Amino acid sequence: IQSVFVHHGDGDKPPSYAAKSARYDHLVVAGQAAIDRYADHGVTIPAEKFHIIGRPQADGISVDRRPIAEKPNPVILYAPTWHGKRPSENYSSLPMGLPIVNALISRGARVVFRPHPASENSAVHRRLIRAIQQALMDDHQRTGRAHVWGNQAETGWTVADVANICDAMVSDASGIVTDFIQTAKPYAMVSTRMSAAEFKRSVPTSVGAYVIDSDPATLVTAVDDLLGADPLAEIRWQRRSYYLGGFSGDGATRAFLAESWKLLGVVHTAGIQLGQIHWESRGMHGAEDRQRRRVMTSGDTPLPVDCGMAQPRIWLTE
């Protein structure tokens, strides 16, 4: 029996470099960054165990390299992560969320507010979420700006939807950052426990980000760069392949299927045709995400694949 690990996301939090991953015979990862992350944290895994396939969930995310300064009334995604299972895993910027949102709307931006669904498990974070939602409501009533929050932002739209709709993002050390890198659009990241310089060293996805830390001056500078000159544009583009394997279009989905056939010992591909894949992901990440893709399929029998802690299920049909 061969064991295969497919993580629910790709980010710089401890679950993405857990030592227990070394127990698996094969690890399916998004890009070289995921492999290096294990090594950088002292987790030794033979290179032949890794299979780079990109992020199939990002297939529907479009690339947009237009300068954000040329976009009037930009739409900014604020997507804070949750508080984690223990204090050492708490990367959530929700305690700093209201100043962040106020800084965005003070510059005329429209905000899409999409907190991690698990944040609702904390009474403190529920209050912070409601305060941000109220601030967006107040600004809408005062200015008419079309901010989006609540059900539409959190469950009505998928990650791909908000990535395509928004012109930039503010988030934390979270898997959504890797998916957003696919867009090539600017993003900022919030460090709640260390300085911006230390965060850049400790959280590799922040190399292409404008970092906000506890110093209020960093919020001003980060938002100015995010919405203005965007000096990290070329660095983001270079890092995109490092994190996502360099796939475009439906290339990541095809790579996932090709590796799946290989691992399942399916070598005879005669008769494989383009059909439809239905991806359903339930759990802490994307409880209502549902996407449809045109991909390679074989036969008319659904082939379920269960993987990762968010329990995505994939089945193929003609």
C-alpha positions as CSV (number, residue, x, y, z in Angstrom):
1,I,0.0,0.0,0.0
2,Q,1.3,3.4,-1.0
3,S,0.3,6.5,1.0
4,V,-0.2,9.9,-0.7
5,F,-0.4,13.2,1.1
6,V,-2.3,16.1,-0.6
7,H,-2.4,19.1,1.7
8,H,-5.5,21.3,1.8
9,G,-3.5,24.4,1.0
10,D,0.0,25.8,0.6
11,G,1.2,28.4,3.1
12,D,3.9,29.2,5.6
13,K,2.1,28.0,8.8
14,P,3.5,25.0,10.7
15,P,1.0,22.5,9.2
16,S,2.7,23.0,5.8
17,Y,6.0,21.7,7.1
18,A,4.9,19.2,9.7
19,A,7.4,16.5,10.4
20,K,4.7,13.8,10.2
21,S,4.5,14.4,6.4
22,A,7.7,12.5,6.1
23,R,5.8,9.3,6.9
24,Y,4.0,9.4,3.5
25,D,5.3,7.6,0.4
26,H,4.4,10.5,-1.8
27,L,3.6,14.2,-1.3
28,V,1.8,16.2,-3.9
29,V,2.8,19.9,-3.6
30,A,2.2,23.1,-5.5
31,G,5.8,24.1,-6.3
32,Q,9.4,24.1,-5.3
33,A,8.6,26.4,-2.4
34,A,6.7,23.7,-0.6
35,I,9.7,21.3,-0.9
36,D,12.2,23.9,0.3
37,R,9.8,24.8,3.3
38,Y,10.3,21.3,4.7
39,A,14.0,21.4,4.4
40,D,14.2,24.9,5.8
41,H,12.5,23.7,9.0
42,G,14.7,20.6,9.4
43,V,12.2,18.1,8.0
44,T,14.2,15.6,5.8
45,I,12.2,14.1,3.0
46,P,13.8,12.4,0.0
47,A,13.3,14.4,-3.2
48,E,11.7,11.5,-5.1
49,K,8.7,11.6,-2.8
50,F,7.6,15.0,-4.1
51,H,5.3,15.6,-7.0
52,I,4.9,19.2,-8.2
53,I,1.5,19.8,-9.7
54,G,0.7,23.5,-9.0
55,R,-2.6,24.5,-7.4
56,P,-5.6,23.0,-9.4
57,Q,-7.8,25.3,-7.3
58,A,-6.1,28.3,-8.9
59,D,-6.9,27.2,-12.4
60,G,-9.8,29.7,-12.5
61,I,-7.7,32.6,-11.3
62,S,-6.7,35.0,-14.0
63,V,-3.4,36.9,-14.3
64,D,-3.6,40.7,-14.3
65,R,-0.3,42.6,-14.5
66,R,-1.8,46.0,-15.1
67,P,-0.5,48.6,-12.7
68,I,-2.9,49.1,-9.9
69,A,-2.3,52.8,-9.9
70,E,-4.1,52.9,-13.3
71,K,-7.3,51.3,-11.8
72,P,-9.7,53.9,-10.5
73,N,-11.5,52.9,-7.2
74,P,-9.6,49.7,-6.7
75,V,-11.2,46.7,-5.0
76,I,-9.2,45.3,-2.1
77,L,-9.7,41.9,-0.6
78,Y,-9.1,41.7,3.2
79,A,-8.8,38.0,4.1
80,P,-7.5,37.5,7.6
81,T,-6.8,34.0,8.7
82,W,-8.1,32.4,11.9
83,H,-6.6,32.3,15.4
84,G,-5.4,28.6,15.2
85,K,-5.7,25.8,17.6
86,R,-3.1,27.2,20.0
87,P,-1.4,30.5,20.6
88,S,1.7,29.5,18.6
89,E,-0.5,29.1,15.5
90,N,-2.3,32.4,15.8
91,Y,-1.4,34.5,12.8
92,S,-4.8,36.3,12.6
93,S,-4.7,40.1,11.9
94,L,-8.3,40.6,13.0
95,P,-7.2,42.5,16.1
96,M,-5.6,45.0,13.7
97,G,-8.4,44.6,11.1
98,L,-10.3,47.8,11.8
99,P,-7.3,50.2,11.3
100,I,-6.4,48.2,8.1
101,V,-9.9,48.5,6.7
102,N,-10.1,52.2,7.6
103,A,-6.7,52.8,5.9
104,L,-8.1,51.2,2.7
105,I,-11.4,53.1,2.6
106,S,-9.7,56.4,3.5
107,R,-7.9,56.0,0.2
108,G,-11.1,55.5,-1.7
109,A,-10.8,51.7,-2.1
110,R,-13.8,49.3,-2.1
111,V,-13.3,46.4,0.3
112,V,-14.2,42.8,0.1
113,F,-14.0,41.4,3.6
114,R,-13.6,37.6,3.8
115,P,-12.5,36.4,7.2
116,H,-11.6,32.8,7.7
117,P,-14.8,30.8,8.6
118,A,-13.1,29.3,11.7
119,S,-12.8,32.9,13.2
120,E,-16.5,32.6,14.1
121,N,-15.5,30.0,16.7
122,S,-14.0,32.7,18.9
123,A,-16.2,35.2,20.7
124,V,-13.5,37.8,20.6
125,H,-13.0,37.4,16.9
126,R,-16.7,37.4,16.2
127,R,-16.9,40.9,17.8
128,L,-13.9,42.1,15.7
129,I,-15.6,40.8,12.5
130,R,-18.9,42.6,13.4
131,A,-17.0,45.8,14.1
132,I,-15.3,45.7,10.6
133,Q,-18.6,44.9,8.9
134,Q,-20.2,47.8,10.7
135,A,-17.4,50.1,9.5
136,L,-18.0,49.0,5.9
137,M,-21.7,49.5,6.3
138,D,-21.2,53.0,7.7
139,D,-18.9,54.0,4.9
140,H,-21.3,52.6,2.3
141,Q,-24.1,54.7,3.8
142,R,-21.9,57.8,3.9
143,T,-20.2,57.5,0.5
144,G,-22.1,54.9,-1.5
145,R,-19.0,52.8,-2.0
146,A,-20.0,49.2,-2.8
147,H,-18.1,47.2,-0.1
148,V,-18.9,43.5,0.1
149,W,-19.0,41.4,3.3
150,G,-21.1,38.6,4.9
151,N,-22.5,35.7,3.0
152,Q,-21.6,37.0,-0.5
153,A,-17.9,37.5,0.3
154,E,-17.5,34.5,2.6
155,T,-19.5,31.7,0.9
156,G,-21.2,33.1,-2.2
157,W,-17.8,33.7,-4.0
158,T,-15.0,31.2,-4.2
159,V,-11.4,32.0,-3.7
160,A,-11.0,32.2,-7.4
161,D,-13.9,34.6,-7.6
162,V,-12.5,37.1,-5.1
163,A,-9.0,36.8,-6.6
164,N,-10.4,37.8,-10.0
165,I,-12.7,40.5,-8.7
166,C,-10.2,42.2,-6.4
167,D,-7.2,44.4,-7.6
168,A,-5.1,43.7,-4.5
169,M,-5.2,41.8,-1.2
170,V,-4.3,42.2,2.5
171,S,-4.0,38.9,4.3
172,D,-1.8,37.1,6.9
173,A,0.4,34.0,6.8
174,S,-2.2,31.9,5.1
175,G,-2.8,29.6,2.2
176,I,-4.9,32.2,0.4
177,V,-1.7,34.1,-0.2
178,T,-0.2,31.4,-2.4
179,D,-3.4,31.2,-4.4
180,F,-3.5,35.0,-4.8
181,I,0.1,35.0,-6.1
182,Q,-1.4,33.3,-9.2
183,T,-2.9,36.7,-10.1
184,A,0.4,38.6,-10.1
185,K,-1.6,41.4,-8.4
186,P,-0.1,43.3,-5.4
187,Y,-0.7,42.0,-1.8
188,A,0.2,43.0,1.7
189,M,0.7,40.7,4.7
190,V,0.2,41.4,8.3
191,S,2.7,40.3,11.0
192,T,1.2,40.3,14.5
193,R,4.1,38.9,16.4
194,M,7.3,40.1,14.8
195,S,8.8,43.0,13.0
196,A,8.4,43.4,9.3
197,A,12.1,42.6,8.8
198,E,11.8,39.4,10.8
199,F,8.6,38.4,9.1
200,K,10.3,38.7,5.7
201,R,12.9,36.3,6.9
202,S,10.5,33.8,8.6
203,V,7.6,33.8,6.1
204,P,8.8,33.3,2.6
205,T,5.5,34.2,0.9
206,S,6.1,37.7,2.3
207,V,9.1,38.3,0.0
208,G,6.7,39.7,-2.6
209,A,4.4,41.4,0.0
210,Y,4.1,44.8,1.6
211,V,4.4,43.9,5.3
212,I,2.3,45.6,8.1
213,D,3.4,45.0,11.6
214,S,2.5,46.6,15.0
215,D,4.2,49.9,14.1
216,P,1.4,52.1,12.7
217,A,3.9,53.6,10.2
218,T,4.2,50.3,8.4
219,L,0.4,50.4,7.7
220,V,0.7,53.7,6.0
221,T,3.8,52.7,4.0
222,A,2.3,49.3,3.0
223,V,-1.0,50.7,1.8
224,D,0.7,53.5,-0.1
225,D,2.9,51.0,-1.9
226,L,0.1,48.5,-2.4
227,L,-2.2,51.0,-4.1
228,G,0.5,53.2,-5.6
229,A,3.9,52.5,-7.2
230,D,3.9,48.8,-6.4
231,P,7.7,48.4,-6.4
232,L,7.5,44.6,-5.8
233,A,5.7,43.8,-9.0
234,E,8.6,42.1,-10.7
235,I,9.6,40.1,-7.6
236,R,6.0,38.8,-7.3
237,W,6.1,37.6,-10.9
238,Q,9.4,35.8,-10.4
239,R,8.1,34.1,-7.2
240,R,4.9,33.0,-8.9
241,S,6.6,29.9,-10.6
242,Y,8.5,29.1,-7.4
243,Y,5.3,28.8,-5.4
244,L,2.9,27.5,-8.1
245,G,5.0,25.4,-10.4
246,G,4.8,27.7,-13.4
247,F,1.4,26.2,-14.6
248,S,-1.2,28.3,-16.4
249,G,-4.7,27.7,-17.6
250,D,-5.8,24.2,-16.6
251,G,-2.2,23.0,-16.5
252,A,-2.3,22.3,-12.8
253,T,-5.5,20.2,-13.0
254,R,-4.0,18.2,-15.8
255,A,-0.8,17.7,-13.8
256,F,-2.8,16.6,-10.8
257,L,-4.6,14.0,-12.9
258,A,-1.5,12.8,-14.7
259,E,0.2,12.3,-11.3
260,S,-2.9,10.6,-10.0
261,W,-3.0,8.1,-12.9
262,K,0.7,7.5,-12.4
263,L,0.4,6.8,-8.7
264,L,-2.7,4.6,-9.2
265,G,-0.7,2.6,-11.8
266,V,-2.9,3.7,-14.7
267,V,-0.6,3.7,-17.6
268,H,-3.0,3.0,-20.5
269,T,-4.6,6.3,-21.4
270,A,-6.3,5.3,-24.7
271,G,-9.8,6.8,-24.8
272,I,-9.1,9.6,-22.3
273,Q,-11.2,12.6,-23.5
274,L,-12.0,16.1,-22.3
275,G,-14.9,16.0,-19.9
276,Q,-16.0,17.5,-16.7
277,I,-14.5,17.4,-13.2
278,H,-16.5,18.3,-10.2
279,W,-14.4,19.5,-7.2
280,E,-16.1,19.8,-3.9
281,S,-14.2,21.1,-0.9
282,R,-15.6,21.0,2.6
283,G,-14.1,21.8,5.9
284,M,-12.4,24.8,7.5
285,H,-11.2,26.2,4.2
286,G,-13.9,27.1,1.6
287,A,-16.9,25.4,3.2
288,E,-19.0,26.2,0.3
289,D,-16.4,26.3,-2.5
290,R,-17.7,24.5,-5.6
291,Q,-16.0,24.7,-9.0
292,R,-16.4,23.1,-12.3
293,R,-13.5,22.5,-14.7
294,R,-12.9,21.0,-18.1
295,V,-10.2,18.4,-17.7
296,M,-9.1,14.9,-18.8
297,T,-11.4,12.1,-17.8
298,S,-11.7,8.4,-18.6
299,G,-14.8,6.3,-18.7
300,D,-18.2,7.1,-17.1
301,T,-17.6,5.9,-13.6
302,P,-17.0,8.5,-10.9
303,L,-13.6,8.1,-9.4
304,P,-13.5,9.6,-5.9
305,V,-10.3,10.8,-4.3
306,D,-10.3,11.9,-0.6
307,C,-7.3,13.9,0.5
308,G,-6.2,16.6,2.9
309,M,-7.7,17.7,6.2
310,A,-10.3,19.9,4.4
311,Q,-11.7,16.7,2.8
312,P,-11.9,17.7,-0.9
313,R,-13.5,15.1,-3.0
314,I,-12.9,14.9,-6.7
315,W,-14.8,12.7,-9.1
316,L,-14.5,12.5,-12.9
317,T,-17.4,12.0,-15.3
318,E,-17.9,12.3,-19.1
